[in-house]
Amino acid sequence: MLFNSYIFIFVFFPLCLAGLYLLEKRGLAKAAKGWLVLFSLWFYGYFNLWYLAIMAGSILANFGFGRALLRNRKKGTLAMGICANLLLLFYFKYFDFFIANCNAFLGTDFALRHILLPLGISFFTFQQIGYLADVYRGEAAACSLTDYALFVSFFPQLVAGPIVNYAEMMPQFQKIGHRRFCWEGFARGLYLFVLGLSKKVLLADTFGAAVDYGYGSLGSLGSVDAVLVMLFYTIQLYFDFSGYCDMARGLGQMMGIAIPVNFDSPYQAADIVEFWKRWHITLNRFLMRYVYIPLGGNRKGKARMYANLLFVFLVSGIWHGAGWNFVVWGLLHGIAYCLVRMRGPKESVLPRWCRVAVTWLFVNAAWVFFRAPNLHSAAALFGRMVSGGVSLPCAGIYDAFCLDEFWYVMKVIGLTGLPYSEMYLCVLFLAAALYLIFLGRNAAGMAERFRAGKGSMLWTAALFLWCVLSLSGVSTFLYFNF
């Protein structure tokens, strides 16, 4: 089930909200939490019942490991729990990749299993590894199976994050049934959900159609086309993933649960270190807390620190996907991160806008490896940038932006007869996206400043209606693949 679908918006979530607040009003705390668990399982099982069995088994196993650690904090128990989670992740996400590379490098002929990747397994596996580590450190207390199941399966952040931890979520879950409804918080959550929905439906999916065309026609792209495909994917990914996280936070807030911010205008970063403080904040937090620091962090000399950082970014690349292109993407960011750290806090002679531009260009180029299905396709796109020849964008690129509602307005005001009018909407969308990325307020800031009133609610309702009318082209979120 997708947030940007009719069944979620008009059936699933209204039923979930109604039941939750009715049970809370009657003071039935356990029943209210059980209600949320049941709806979270329905949400996940809607994709595939086999997914549900895998997640349920993972929850039960990790709850058992957590209980064992609470009784006796042994490193061996922690190691067993972590290994069990990693083995589960390896089998479903990396087994075929491992077999394919064995066949390629060793000349073997093992058959691929073509294993179906369960949605969100990377997210809920990392979340539970973090939980076991927190229990071992004495930073997570005992909880009921219902509370733990809700912590892992809470549907707003289940399949694409943010990656939450015990300390920020469990106290909130334990207050369910003992809270008072807040209209202001509910309105702010609705507003945040609509902002995220508009990012996904109106912007990400529109740019995504052009990107899909580009990667499906690499051999025929001109240089301008190839550059635009790279640029459009950078925009698509940001509005897709940040839009999902905004929707997750909005849904949580409508239920009285605060989900952490995962994006803070990352493309406005002036270097890669700052970028990773702003992009996918919860993943960066997890890797620093549970990988970088246990490896020694910066406590064992500079050489060890840089090796640790490179390893962290290698893990980040592999976590995102089973492919050498993800390894290259992770190492590129790791090398850039280390180079910035080597420079230290020296004041740059370049103005900030210039450093932001350089960082964004690097991020654009690195995203090619993230989007391309393999290294060969990534090299092909870069090759077309150099050898494709300079010409106007092809129709397959700008046609994605010729949405019916805008094209009708252009016809009414007489713009369709002007030269190159078929490209106007592409330019308009690009300008709007760049403005929002570099000059506009991010969704978290807009939500903080939101005040419920006639004007704000009418604007939200109009934006929501536009999104709903655009849901006929429903698409999954990009991070569902990771």
Secondary structure, 3 states (H helix, E strand, C coil): CCCCCHHHHHHHHHHHHHHHHHHHHCCCHHHHHHHHHHHHHHHHHCCCHHHHHHHHHHHHHHHHHHHHHHHCCCHHHHHHHHHHHHHHHHHHHHHHHHHHHHHHHHCCCCCCCCCCCCCCHHHHHHHHHHHHHHHHCCCCCCCCHHHHHHHHHCHHHCCCCCCCCHHHHHHHHCCCCCCCCCHHHHHHHHHHHHHHHHHHHHHHHHHHHHHHHHHHCHHHCCHHHHHHHHHHHHHHHHHHHHHHHHHHHHHHHHCCCCCCCCCCCHHHCCCHHHHHHHCCHHHHHHHHHHHHCCCCCCCCCHHHHHHHHHHHHHHHHHHHCCCHHHHHHHHHHHHHHHHHHHHCCCCCCCCHHHHHHHHHHHHHHHHHHHHCCCHHHHHHHHHHHHHCCCCCCCHHHHHHHCCHHHHHHHHHCCCCCCCCHHHHHHHHHHHHHHHHHHCCCCHHHHHHHCCCCHHHHHHHHHHHHHHHHCHHHCCCCHHHHC
